[in-house]
Amino acid sequence: MDEQASGDKAMEPENGGNVVPACNPEYVRLVKLAAAVAILRTKPPGMTGQQYAQYLQHKYQANQGDWKKRAEILQSRLLQTRQELLQAKLLQQQPQPAEGDEDKPEQVFPTPPSSSEELSSPHQASREDVVQRHSRFLTCVLRLQTVRNSLAGRVNLEETVKDSIIDSLHLLGLSLKEKVPDVSMATKNHIVKTIVEVLGCDELKMFGVEISQAVMELVQTILKGVLRCEDLNRHQHQENQCRLIVDLSQTDSLCKPILEALLHHIKDFSDSLRTLKTSSLDPTLYENVYYMLWTFEQILYNLQDGRKLLIDDTLANELNNTLEDSLLFISEKYPLFTHYVWKLGGVLNSFQTPRQWKP
């Protein structure tokens, strides 16, 4: 009995069963052989064993894709249910309006502007509908002032707000990658401004890293899309996309990483100009870099309007030095680019204290 118990104990995997024992090569070979024989025996007439094996592989991969899609749909529905339950609870906390008061409870669920009124699919809602739903939920939280009064300590509400923000940013990124975006510009502007307002709440600082990561992924998607845009006549479209970044930079915790991301793209472009012959310059890319500079400038001007403290002397010097380094050996070849970079440097100099100004 003792020998059998010790033998059973020896066969148990270590670390509580988390470590998978190494497979015997001979056993693996036998399994592969058995699978090959099973495929040959069950293959339909008119197909070779290789063709049937490839068919099974494609079918398996398709099922894997369907499984992921179904999981995403279920996650979206679960988040929708959580939003609806929390909205109902929040409405119960709202004081009843006085008789004859025009402010009805349902007015805390404003519908953001939409360019489409089509009904969504019964199986999966469109990105436009989902983003609008997130926008209504976040606006409800803000309108009822629950972020300051009731959000603290309510994990379900905090988590739902965080998930709504991250999913909205993810959907906006997917929409921007489409040739024909399936989320209207009006909806994008509304959800971004709502997210910025929500992110101003101290109660969400515990989710700052996750939300910041999602925001920066969206910012990079926008910047790459703007740089790769080959239609030089889409000035309004390009400016609208960059305006989303300017709006996101209104969040204090996101201003510095957004400026650094823009500066990184400007520096990379200047490095390419330094090693590039003028005859081989890509005019489309040269045109689109203007929007990087314009976005950088707009953020700095917004800081001058009362948020100067977000850029201290150290950061201003760091950004300015990087801009100056980007102009080495290219100022004569590319005067327009150089002039704009100098202009940005002048704005940055205004953030420095007088004693650090150089004569």
PAKE-527628 format. One line per 5 residues: for each residue x, y, z negated of N, C-alpha, C, O. Coordinates in steps of 0.02 Angstrom, whole numbers. Example, Ala and Ser with C-alpha at 12.3 -4.5 7.8 and 13.67 -1.06 7.14 Angstrom:
residues 2
660 -284 -390 615 -225 -390 660 -165 -390 712 -166 -423 | 642 -112 -354 684 -53 -357 645 2 -394 670 57 -402;
This chain:
residues 359
42 -60 0 0 0 0 44 63 0 32 110 37 | 95 61 -44 140 119 -48 177 129 18 186 185 40 | 199 72 49 235 78 112 189 106 167 211 147 207 | 125 84 168 79 109 218 65 183 208 61 222 256 | 57 203 144 44 274 129 104 316 149 96 370 178;
164 290 133 223 329 153 231 332 228 254 382 255 | 210 277 262 214 277 335 165 327 365 182 362 413 | 103 330 337 54 378 362 77 450 350 67 494 391 | 109 460 292 133 526 276 189 548 323 194 606 341 | 230 500 343 284 516 389 259 534 458 290 572 494;
198 506 476 171 520 542 135 587 544 120 612 599 | 121 618 485 86 682 484 132 737 509 191 738 492 | 106 783 551 148 839 574 164 886 517 125 893 470 | 222 917 522 244 964 471 207 1030 478 173 1042 528 | 216 1073 428 187 1140 427 111 1138 434 82 1180 470;
79 1090 401 6 1089 402 -24 1073 469 -81 1090 482 | 14 1040 513 -13 1021 577 -5 1074 631 -32 1066 686 | 31 1128 617 39 1181 666 92 1165 717 91 1193 772 | 139 1121 702 193 1105 747 173 1044 789 159 991 762 | 173 1053 855 156 998 899 218 955 911 269 982 932;
214 890 897 273 848 907 291 843 981 248 848 1024 | 355 834 994 379 828 1063 349 766 1096 346 712 1066 | 327 774 1159 296 718 1195 350 672 1222 404 694 1244 | 334 610 1221 378 560 1250 377 566 1326 323 562 1355 | 434 576 1359 435 583 1432 402 524 1468 370 533 1520;
411 466 1441 381 407 1473 305 410 1468 269 391 1515 | 279 435 1411 207 442 1402 178 494 1452 125 484 1481 | 215 550 1459 193 601 1507 191 573 1577 144 588 1615 | 241 534 1596 242 504 1663 183 458 1673 154 457 1728 | 165 419 1623 108 373 1629 42 411 1636 -2 390 1673;
35 467 1599 -25 507 1604 -33 536 1674 -87 534 1703 | 22 562 1701 20 589 1769 2 535 1820 -36 547 1867 | 30 477 1810 16 421 1856 -57 401 1851 -89 387 1902 | -84 399 1790 -154 381 1781 -200 434 1813 -251 416 1843 | -182 498 1806 -222 551 1837 -220 545 1913 -272 554 1945;
-162 529 1941 -156 522 2014 -198 464 2039 -232 469 2091 | -197 408 2002 -237 350 2022 -312 367 2018 -350 347 2062 | -332 404 1965 -403 422 1959 -425 468 2015 -480 461 2040 | -381 514 2036 -398 558 2092 -406 519 2156 -452 532 2195 | -361 472 2168 -365 432 2229 -428 389 2231 -457 379 2284;
-447 363 2174 -506 319 2172 -571 358 2180 -619 331 2207 | -573 421 2158 -635 459 2160 -639 509 2217 -690 543 2225 | -587 514 2258 -588 563 2312 -641 544 2363 -651 485 2376 | -675 594 2391 -726 580 2442 -694 558 2507 -635 573 2520 | -730 522 2549 -702 500 2613 -687 561 2657 -723 611 2655;
-635 555 2696 -616 609 2742 -568 659 2711 -548 706 2746 | -548 650 2649 -500 694 2616 -441 654 2592 -449 598 2567 | -382 683 2599 -323 650 2572 -319 663 2497 -354 706 2471 | -276 626 2464 -268 636 2393 -243 706 2376 -264 735 2327 | -197 733 2418 -171 800 2407 -226 853 2415 -231 899 2376;
-267 845 2468 -321 892 2478 -371 892 2421 -395 944 2400 | -388 832 2396 -435 827 2341 -406 856 2277 -442 888 2238 | -341 846 2266 -307 875 2207 -308 952 2210 -319 985 2160 | -296 980 2271 -299 1053 2278 -369 1079 2268 -379 1132 2239 | -419 1040 2291 -489 1060 2281 -506 1062 2207 -539 1109 2183;
-484 1012 2169 -496 1010 2097 -461 1068 2062 -487 1097 2014 | -400 1084 2086 -363 1140 2056 -401 1206 2066 -408 1245 2019 | -425 1218 2128 -461 1280 2142 -526 1284 2101 -544 1337 2076 | -560 1227 2094 -621 1225 2055 -608 1240 1982 -646 1276 1949 | -553 1213 1956 -535 1226 1886 -519 1300 1876 -542 1329 1827;
-481 1329 1922 -464 1400 1916 -525 1444 1920 -530 1495 1885 | -573 1425 1964 -635 1464 1970 -675 1460 1905 -703 1510 1883 | -677 1401 1875 -713 1394 1811 -680 1435 1756 -715 1462 1713 | -613 1439 1758 -579 1479 1708 -597 1553 1716 -608 1588 1666 | -600 1576 1779 -620 1645 1791 -691 1659 1769 -705 1711 1740;
-737 1612 1783 -806 1620 1762 -812 1621 1686 -851 1659 1658 | -772 1580 1653 -773 1578 1580 -752 1646 1551 -783 1670 1504 | -699 1676 1579 -676 1740 1555 -728 1794 1567 -739 1838 1525 | -761 1790 1625 -812 1840 1641 -872 1834 1594 -898 1885 1571 | -892 1772 1580 -948 1762 1534 -929 1787 1464 -971 1815 1428;
-867 1775 1444 -844 1798 1378 -846 1874 1374 -866 1902 1322 | -826 1908 1427 -828 1981 1428 -900 2007 1423 -913 2056 1389 | -945 1973 1459 -1016 1993 1456 -1044 1985 1386 -1079 2028 1360 | -1027 1928 1354 -1051 1916 1286 -1022 1967 1237 -1057 1990 1192 | -959 1984 1245 -928 2034 1201 -962 2102 1209 -974 2137 1161;
-978 2119 1272 -1012 2182 1285 -1082 2182 1253 -1103 2233 1225 | -1117 2126 1258 -1184 2122 1228 -1181 2125 1152 -1223 2155 1120 | -1129 2093 1124 -1121 2094 1051 -1108 2166 1028 -1137 2187 978 | -1066 2202 1063 -1052 2271 1045 -1115 2314 1052 -1128 2358 1011 | -1155 2300 1103 -1218 2337 1112 -1266 2324 1054 -1298 2370 1029;
-1269 2261 1032 -1313 2244 975 -1290 2279 912 -1331 2305 873 | -1224 2280 900 -1197 2315 842 -1214 2389 844 -1231 2419 793 | -1209 2419 903 -1225 2489 910 -1298 2503 894 -1315 2550 859 | -1342 2460 921 -1414 2470 910 -1433 2463 837 -1473 2501 811 | -1403 2413 802 -1418 2403 732 -1394 2463 690 -1430 2487 646;
-1334 2487 705 -1308 2544 668 -1347 2608 683 -1357 2649 638 | -1369 2616 745 -1410 2674 762 -1475 2674 722 -1498 2726 698 | -1505 2614 716 -1567 2609 678 -1555 2627 604 -1597 2661 574 | -1499 2605 576 -1484 2621 506 -1471 2696 498 -1492 2726 449 | -1435 2724 546 -1420 2795 542 -1483 2838 546 -1489 2889 513;
-1530 2816 588 -1592 2854 594 -1633 2851 530 -1668 2899 513 | -1628 2795 494 -1664 2790 430 -1637 2839 379 -1674 2861 334 | -1573 2857 385 -1543 2905 338 -1558 2977 357 -1547 3022 317 | -1583 2988 417 -1597 3057 438 -1659 3083 404 -1709 3048 400 | -1656 3144 379 -1716 3174 348 -1772 3180 399 -1760 3196 457;
-1832 3167 377 -1890 3173 421 -1902 3245 440 -1902 3288 396 | -1911 3261 505 -1923 3330 525 -1989 3356 499 -2037 3318 491 | -1991 3420 486 -2053 3451 462 -2106 3448 517 -2091 3443 576 | -2168 3451 495 -2223 3447 543 -2220 3506 591 -2214 3564 570 | -2225 3491 654 -2221 3542 706 -2150 3558 727 -2139 3598 771;
-2101 3525 695 -2032 3537 713 -2018 3504 780 -2040 3447 792 | -1983 3539 824 -1971 3512 891 -1915 3461 890 -1910 3421 937 | -1872 3460 840 -1817 3413 838 -1841 3345 816 -1848 3332 756 | -1854 3302 862 -1877 3235 848 -1817 3189 835 -1762 3204 858 | -1828 3133 800 -1772 3088 786 -1739 3062 849 -1678 3053 850;
-1779 3050 902 -1749 3021 961 -1702 3069 997 -1666 3049 1042 | -1703 3134 976 -1660 3181 1010 -1587 3174 990 -1544 3206 1020 | -1572 3132 942 -1502 3121 924 -1471 3071 971 -1413 3054 964 | -1509 3046 1021 -1482 3000 1070 -1483 3034 1139 -1518 3010 1183 | -1447 3088 1148 -1449 3122 1212 -1419 3079 1266 -1371 3043 1254;
-1447 3083 1326 -1422 3045 1382 -1373 3087 1422 -1392 3140 1446 | -1311 3066 1429 -1263 3105 1467 -1282 3108 1540 -1318 3064 1564 | -1260 3159 1577 -1279 3165 1647 -1256 3106 1688 -1203 3078 1675 | -1296 3087 1736 -1280 3029 1777 -1297 3045 1849 -1344 3082 1864 | -1257 3016 1895 -1269 3025 1966 -1310 2969 1994 -1325 2969 2054;
-1329 2921 1953 -1367 2863 1978 -1419 2844 1927 -1406 2842 1867 | -1479 2830 1951 -1533 2808 1907 -1554 2737 1922 -1609 2716 1904 | -1510 2700 1956 -1527 2631 1975 -1530 2587 1914 -1494 2598 1866 | -1574 2537 1916 -1579 2489 1862 -1519 2443 1863 -1495 2424 1916 | -1495 2427 1804 -1437 2383 1799 -1457 2311 1810 -1516 2293 1804;
-1407 2270 1826 -1419 2199 1837 -1441 2166 1772 -1417 2185 1719 | -1487 2117 1775 -1508 2084 1714 -1452 2043 1682 -1455 2027 1623 | -1400 2027 1722 -1346 1985 1696 -1289 2028 1668 -1262 2013 1614 | -1271 2081 1703 -1216 2122 1680 -1229 2195 1699 -1240 2210 1758 | -1227 2238 1650 -1240 2309 1663 -1181 2339 1701 -1125 2314 1696;
-1195 2391 1739 -1142 2425 1776 -1097 2462 1728 -1116 2476 1671 | -1037 2478 1751 -991 2516 1709 -1020 2583 1690 -1011 2607 1634 | -1055 2614 1737 -1086 2679 1723 -1134 2673 1664 -1134 2715 1619 | -1176 2621 1665 -1225 2612 1611 -1191 2598 1544 -1212 2624 1493 | -1139 2556 1546 -1105 2539 1483 -1070 2600 1453 -1073 2612 1393;
-1036 2639 1496 -1003 2699 1471 -1054 2749 1443 -1041 2780 1391 | -1110 2756 1476 -1162 2801 1451 -1190 2776 1384 -1206 2816 1340 | -1196 2710 1377 -1220 2682 1313 -1171 2698 1257 -1191 2718 1202 | -1106 2690 1271 -1056 2708 1221 -1060 2782 1203 -1054 2801 1145 | -1071 2823 1254 -1075 2895 1243 -1135 2913 1199 -1129 2956 1155;
-1191 2880 1211 -1250 2894 1170 -1238 2873 1097 -1259 2909 1051 | -1206 2817 1087 -1193 2794 1019 -1146 2842 982 -1159 2861 925 | -1091 2861 1015 -1043 2907 983 -1075 2975 969 -1061 3006 918 | -1116 2998 1016 -1150 3062 1005 -1199 3057 948 -1207 3105 910 | -1232 3000 941 -1278 2990 885 -1240 2996 818 -1264 3028 772;
-1181 2965 815 -1141 2968 754 -1123 3040 738 -1125 3061 680 | -1105 3078 789 -1085 3147 779 -1145 3191 760 -1140 3233 715 | -1201 3181 794 -1260 3223 782 -1286 3214 711 -1310 3262 680 | -1283 3154 686 -1309 3141 619 -1258 3156 565 -1271 3148 505 | -1198 3178 588 -1144 3197 541 -1127 3140 494 -1110 3151 436;
-1131 3079 520 -1116 3022 477 -1042 3008 473 -1019 2972 428 | -1004 3037 518 -932 3024 516 -902 3050 451 -859 3018 421 | -925 3109 430 -898 3137 368 -936 3112 306 -906 3103 253 | -1001 3102 313 -1042 3087 254 -1050 3012 240 -1053 2992 182 | -1052 2972 292 -1069 2902 282 -1020 2853 312 -1024 2793 300;
-972 2878 352 -927 2833 387 -876 2802 339 -859 2743 346 | -852 2841 292 -800 2817 247 -824 2756 208 -877 2758 176 | -785 2702 212 -802 2642 175 -850 2595 211 -862 2540 186 | -877 2616 268 -924 2572 304 -885 2540 361 -880 2569 416 | -858 2482 348 -814 2449 395 -849 2435 461 -820 2443 514;
-912 2413 458 -948 2396 519 -954 2457 565 -944 2451 626 | -969 2514 536 -977 2574 577 -909 2596 604 -904 2615 663 | -858 2595 562 -791 2614 585 -768 2569 642 -743 2594 693 | -777 2504 634 -755 2457 686 -794 2467 750 -766 2464 805 | -860 2479 744 -901 2488 804 -883 2552 841 -881 2553 902;
-869 2605 804 -847 2668 835 -782 2657 872 -773 2678 929 | -735 2623 838 -670 2609 869 -677 2567 931 -647 2582 983 | -716 2513 928 -726 2469 986 -761 2505 1043 -746 2493 1101 | -808 2550 1027 -843 2588 1079 -795 2634 1115 -798 2641 1176 | -750 2665 1078 -701 2710 1109 -653 2671 1153 -641 2691 1210;
-626 2616 1127 -577 2578 1166 -609 2547 1228 -578 2547 1281 | -670 2522 1222 -703 2493 1281 -718 2547 1332 -712 2534 1392 | -737 2606 1311 -750 2661 1357 -687 2679 1396 -689 2688 1457 | -632 2685 1361 -568 2701 1394 -548 2646 1442 -522 2661 1497 | -559 2583 1423 -541 2527 1467 -584 2528 1530 -558 2517 1585;
-648 2541 1524 -692 2544 1582 -675 2602 1628 -679 2596 1689 | -657 2659 1599 -637 2716 1640 -574 2699 1680 -568 2717 1738 | -527 2663 1648 -467 2643 1684 -481 2596 1741 -453 2603 1795 | -526 2548 1730 -545 2502 1784 -580 2539 1841 -568 2524 1900 | -622 2587 1824 -657 2625 1875 -609 2666 1917 -618 2672 1978;
-558 2695 1886 -510 2735 1923 -468 2694 1972 -443 2721 2021 | -462 2630 1959 -423 2587 2004 -463 2566 2065 -434 2540 2113 | -529 2576 2064 -571 2558 2122 -564 2611 2177 -554 2670 2163 | -570 2588 2239 -567 2636 2295 -626 2684 2292 -620 2743 2306 | -684 2657 2273 -744 2698 2263 -762 2692 2190 -794 2643 2170;
-744 2741 2148 -758 2737 2076 -832 2726 2062 -875 2758 2093 | -847 2680 2015 -916 2664 1998 -939 2699 1935 -991 2682 1907 | -901 2748 1912 -922 2791 1856 -918 2863 1880 -865 2885 1902 | -973 2900 1875 -975 2968 1901 -928 3013 1861 -912 2999 1803 | -908 3068 1892 -863 3116 1859 -897 3149 1800 -866 3164 1750;
-963 3160 1806 -1000 3191 1751 -999 3146 1689 -990 3170 1633 | -1007 3081 1700 -1005 3033 1644 -936 3029 1614 -928 3025 1553 | -884 3031 1656 -815 3030 1631 -802 3091 1587 -774 3084 1532 | -821 3149 1611 -810 3210 1572 -846 3207 1504 -819 3227 1453 | -908 3181 1506 -947 3179 1444 -918 3131 1393 -912 3149 1335;
-898 3072 1415 -873 3023 1367 -804 3045 1340 -789 3033 1282 | -763 3076 1382 -697 3098 1359 -704 3153 1307 -671 3151 1255 | -748 3201 1319 -757 3255 1271 -788 3229 1206 -772 3253 1152 | -832 3179 1212 -861 3149 1152 -809 3112 1112 -807 3116 1050 | -765 3075 1146 -712 3038 1113 -665 3086 1077 -644 3073 1020;
-647 3141 1109 -603 3190 1078 -634 3217 1014 -600 3227 964 | -699 3230 1016 -734 3256 957 -734 3204 901 -725 3222 842 | -746 3141 919 -747 3088 868 -677 3078 838 -670 3067 778 | -625 3082 880 -557 3071 856 -534 3125 808 -482 3117 775 | -570 3180 804 -553 3232 756 -572 3215 685 -558 3253 639;
-604 3157 675 -627 3136 609 -571 3098 572 -541 3053 601 | -559 3116 511 -505 3085 472 -518 3011 459 -471 2972 451 | -582 2991 458 -598 2922 440 -573 2872 492 -569 2812 477 | -557 2895 553 -536 2849 605 -460 2845 611 -434 2812 656 | -424 2877 565 -351 2876 569 -322 2806 561 -268 2792 585;
-359 2762 527 -335 2694 517 -332 2655 583 -297 2606 588 | -370 2678 632 -369 2647 698 -329 2687 748 -335 2677 808 | -288 2734 724 -253 2779 768 -208 2745 818 -205 2765 876 | -173 2693 797 -125 2659 841 -162 2625 899 -142 2632 957 | -216 2589 884 -253 2554 936 -284 2603 985 -281 2593 1046;
-314 2656 959 -347 2704 1002 -295 2743 1044 -306 2755 1103 | -240 2762 1013 -188 2798 1050 -160 2755 1107 -146 2781 1161 | -152 2691 1094 -127 2646 1146 -176 2643 1205 -155 2645 1263 | -241 2639 1190 -291 2637 1243 -293 2703 1281 -301 2703 1342 | -286 2759 1246 -285 2824 1279 -225 2830 1325 -233 2853 1382;
-167 2810 1302 -107 2817 1344 -109 2771 1404 -81 2788 1457 | -140 2713 1397 -149 2669 1456 -193 2704 1508 -179 2700 1568 | -246 2737 1486 -288 2774 1532 -250 2833 1563 -256 2845 1623 | -210 2868 1523 -171 2925 1549 -123 2901 1603 -117 2932 1656 | -89 2846 1591 -42 2819 1641 -79 2798 1704 -54 2808 1760;
-139 2769 1697 -178 2749 1755 -197 2811 1797 -194 2810 1858 | -217 2865 1762 -235 2926 1798 -175 2955 1834 -179 2974 1892 | -118 2959 1799 -59 2989 1829 -35 2949 1890 -16 2979 1941 | -34 2884 1884 -13 2843 1941 -61 2850 2000 -39 2853 2058 | -126 2854 1985 -175 2863 2038 -167 2930 2073 -174 2935 2134;
-153 2982 2034 -144 3049 2062 -82 3051 2106 -83 3081 2160 | -28 3020 2084 34 3021 2123 28 2981 2187 59 2998 2237 | -13 2928 2187 -19 2885 2246 -73 2906 2294 -80 2877 2347 | -112 2957 2276 -167 2979 2318 -139 3004 2385 -98 3050 2386 | -162 2975 2440 -135 2993 2506 -178 3044 2542 -159 3068 2595;
-235 3061 2515 -279 3110 2546 -265 3179 2517 -286 3195 2461 | -228 3219 2555 -207 3284 2530 -265 3334 2527 -257 3388 2500 | -323 3315 2554 -380 3360 2553 -424 3351 2492 -473 3386 2483 | -405 3303 2449 -446 3289 2390 -422 3329 2330 -409 3302 2276 | -416 3395 2339 -389 3437 2286 -435 3436 2225 -412 3432 2168;
-500 3441 2236 -546 3442 2180 -546 3377 2142 -549 3376 2080 | -542 3321 2179 -539 3255 2147 -476 3250 2103 -480 3227 2046 | -419 3270 2130 -357 3266 2093 -359 3309 2030 -337 3288 1976 | -385 3369 2038 -389 3414 1980 -437 3387 1927 -424 3395 1867 | -492 3357 1949 -540 3328 1901 -508 3272 1860 -519 3268 1800;
-468 3230 1892 -435 3176 1856 -385 3204 1805 -382 3180 1748 | -347 3255 1826 -299 3285 1780 -334 3322 1723 -308 3326 1668 | -393 3348 1737 -431 3383 1685 -449 3335 1628 -454 3355 1571 | -459 3271 1644 -473 3222 1592 -414 3216 1544 -423 3210 1483 | -353 3219 1571 -294 3216 1529 -289 3278 1485 -272 3274 1426;
-304 3335 1515 -302 3398 1476 -352 3394 1418 -337 3416 1362 | -411 3367 1432 -461 3361 1379 -438 3313 1324 -447 3327 1264 | -408 3257 1344 -384 3208 1294 -329 3238 1251 -322 3220 1193 | -290 3283 1279 -235 3314 1240 -261 3361 1186 -222 3385 1145 | -326 3375 1186 -355 3417 1133 -352 3383 1065 -357 3415 1013;
-344 3316 1066 -334 3279 1003 -263 3289 980 -216 3274 1016 | -254 3313 919 -188 3331 895 -138 3273 899 -81 3283 918 | -160 3213 881 -114 3156 879 -94 3132 948 -47 3094 955 | -130 3154 1000 -116 3131 1068 -78 3182 1110 -54 3166 1164 | -73 3244 1085 -43 3297 1125 30 3282 1141 51 3286 1199;
70 3264 1091 141 3252 1102 153 3193 1149 191 3201 1197 | 122 3133 1139 136 3078 1185 113 3092 1256 144 3068 1304 | 59 3131 1265 36 3148 1332 87 3195 1366 103 3185 1425 | 112 3245 1329 164 3288 1358 226 3249 1377 256 3261 1429 | 245 3202 1334 305 3161 1349 294 3117 1410 340 3107 1449;
233 3090 1418 218 3049 1477 222 3091 1540 249 3068 1591 | 194 3151 1538 198 3195 1596 271 3213 1612 291 3213 1670 | 308 3229 1560 378 3248 1569 418 3190 1599 464 3201 1639 | 401 3129 1580 436 3070 1607 425 3065 1682 472 3051 1719 | 364 3077 1705 350 3074 1777 385 3131 1814 411 3120 1869;
386 3190 1784 420 3247 1816 495 3233 1821 526 3248 1872 | 524 3206 1768 596 3191 1767 613 3137 1818 663 3142 1854 | 572 3085 1823 584 3032 1872 582 3060 1943 623 3040 1985 | 535 3105 1956 529 3133 2023 590 3176 2039 617 3173 2094 | 612 3216 1990 671 3258 2002 734 3215 2013 776 3233 2054;
739 3159 1978 796 3114 1989 795 3086 2059 848 3078 2091 | 735 3070 2085 731 3044 2153 748 3099 2204 778 3084 2256 | 730 3161 2189 748 3216 2235 824 3225 2239 851 3242 2291 | 857 3213 2183 929 3224 2180 966 3174 2224 1019 3191 2251 | 939 3115 2233 973 3063 2273 941 3054 2341 960 3009 2379;
894 3097 2358 856 3089 2420 877 3141 2471 891 3199 2453 | 878 3121 2534 890 3169 2587 824 3205 2603 770 3176 2600 | 831 3268 2620 771 3308 2634 729 3278 2689 667 3282 2687 | 761 3248 2739 725 3220 2796 682 3160 2777 633 3145 2810 | 701 3126 2723 664 3066 2702 616 3080 2644 591 3033 2613;
604 3142 2629 559 3160 2574 487 3142 2592 464 3155 2647 | 452 3111 2544 382 3094 2553 340 3156 2538 335 3176 2481 | 309 3186 2590 271 3248 2578 210 3237 2534 190 3282 2497 | 180 3177 2537 122 3163 2495 140 3163 2421 106 3193 2380 | 195 3130 2405 218 3128 2336 238 3197 2312 223 3217 2256;
272 3235 2355 293 3303 2338 233 3347 2324 234 3389 2278 | 179 3338 2362 118 3376 2351 85 3356 2285 61 3399 2248 | 84 3290 2272 47 3266 2213 82 3282 2147 50 3285 2095 | 149 3291 2149 185 3308 2088 161 3375 2060 167 3389 2001 | 134 3416 2104 107 3481 2081 56 3471 2026 53 3510 1979;
15 3417 2031 -37 3406 1981 -7 3385 1914 -37 3399 1862 | 51 3353 1915 86 3338 1852 106 3403 1818 95 3413 1758 | 136 3448 1858 158 3512 1831 99 3554 1808 101 3586 1755 | 45 3554 1847 -15 3592 1829 -45 3567 1763 -65 3607 1721 | -48 3501 1755 -76 3472 1694 -33 3490 1634 -59 3509 1581;
33 3485 1641 79 3503 1588 68 3577 1569 67 3593 1509 | 61 3620 1618 51 3691 1606 -14 3705 1569 -16 3745 1523 | -68 3671 1590 -133 3683 1558 -133 3662 1485 -163 3696 1443 | -98 3607 1470 -94 3585 1400 -55 3637 1358 -75 3653 1302 | -1 3663 1386 37 3714 1349 -4 3777 1338 -1 3807 1284;
-43 3798 1387 -85 3857 1379 -138 3845 1325 -154 3891 1287 | -165 3784 1322 -214 3768 1269 -181 3772 1200 -213 3793 1152 | -118 3752 1196 -82 3757 1133 -71 3829 1112 -73 3845 1052 | -61 3872 1160 -51 3942 1145 -113 3975 1117 -110 4027 1084 | -171 3944 1130 -234 3973 1108 -250 3958 1035 -306 3971 1012;
-201 3932 997 -214 3923 926 -188 3858 898 -198 3844 838 | -155 3816 939 -130 3752 914 -54 3750 920 -25 3697 933 | -22 3808 912 50 3813 922 90 3768 874 144 3744 890 | 62 3757 815 98 3720 765 112 3648 786 155 3615 757 | 76 3623 836 87 3555 859 154 3548 894 180 3492 899;
182 3603 918 248 3601 950 296 3643 908 292 3705 907 | 340 3609 873 389 3645 833 450 3661 876 452 3644 936 | 499 3694 846 559 3714 884 596 3654 911 622 3656 967 | 599 3600 872 636 3541 894 605 3511 956 639 3496 1005 | 539 3502 955 504 3473 1012 508 3519 1073 518 3496 1129;
500 3584 1061 503 3632 1117 572 3630 1149 578 3631 1211 | 625 3627 1108 693 3623 1135 703 3559 1175 733 3559 1228 | 677 3504 1147 685 3438 1181 650 3439 1249 679 3417 1299 | 589 3464 1251 552 3466 1315 586 3514 1364 593 3498 1423 | 608 3571 1339 640 3621 1382 706 3596 1410 722 3607 1468;
745 3562 1369 809 3535 1392 799 3482 1446 837 3479 1495 | 748 3441 1437 733 3391 1488 713 3423 1554 733 3401 1608 | 673 3477 1550 654 3513 1610 715 3543 1645 721 3539 1706 | 759 3573 1606 819 3603 1635 864 3551 1667 891 3562 1721 | 871 3494 1635 913 3440 1663 884 3414 1728 921 3391 1772;
818 3418 1735 786 3392 1795 802 3435 1857 789 3413 1913 | 828 3495 1847 841 3541 1902 913 3540 1927 931 3577 1972 | 955 3498 1897 1025 3496 1917 1032 3478 1990 1006 3426 2012 | 1067 3520 2028 1085 3508 2098 1026 3505 2146 1034 3483 2203 | 966 3527 2126 910 3526 2173 876 3593 2179 829 3600 2218;
898 3643 2142 863 3707 2141 863 3742 2209 815 3776 2226 | 917 3734 2247 921 3766 2312 881 3729 2365 852 3760 2410 | 880 3663 2361 845 3623 2411 769 3626 2403 733 3626 2453 | 747 3629 2341 674 3626 2327 654 3685 2283 642 3677 2224 | 651 3745 2312 638 3805 2272 568 3807 2241 560 3833 2186;
517 3780 2275 450 3782 2247 445 3739 2184 417 3760 2134 | 472 3679 2187 473 3635 2129 513 3667 2073 492 3666 2015 | 571 3696 2089 613 3727 2039 578 3786 2006 582 3795 1945 | 543 3827 2046 509 3885 2018 456 3864 1968 449 3895 1915 | 418 3811 1984 366 3788 1938 395 3761 1873 369 3774 1819;
450 3725 1879 482 3698 1819 509 3755 1776 503 3753 1714 | 538 3806 1807 561 3865 1769 503 3899 1734 509 3923 1678 | 446 3901 1768 387 3931 1739 366 3894 1675 349 3925 1625 | 367 3827 1678 351 3787 1619 401 3799 1563 383 3802 1504 | 465 3807 1581 516 3821 1531 503 3887 1497 515 3894 1437;
479 3936 1534 463 4000 1504 407 3995 1454 408 4027 1402 | 356 3954 1470 301 3944 1423 326 3910 1360 306 3928 1305 | 370 3860 1369 398 3825 1310 439 3872 1267 439 3866 1206 | 475 3919 1298 516 3966 1259 473 4008 1213 496 4031 1161 | 410 4019 1232 366 4060 1190 348 4025 1125 324 4056 1078;
360 3959 1122 345 3921 1061 403 3924 1011 394 3905 953 | 461 3947 1033 519 3948 989 520 4011 947 495 4064 968 | 549 4006 888 554 4064 844 605 4113 873 652 4092 906 | 597 4178 860 643 4228 890 716 4217 875 759 4232 916 | 731 4189 815 802 4182 798 837 4129 840 898 4127 842;
798 4087 874 829 4034 914 831 4053 988 856 4015 1029 | 807 4111 1004 811 4133 1074 884 4150 1090 919 4182 1051 | 904 4130 1149 973 4143 1170 975 4209 1209 929 4223 1247 | 1027 4249 1199 1032 4313 1234 1045 4301 1308 1050 4349 1346;
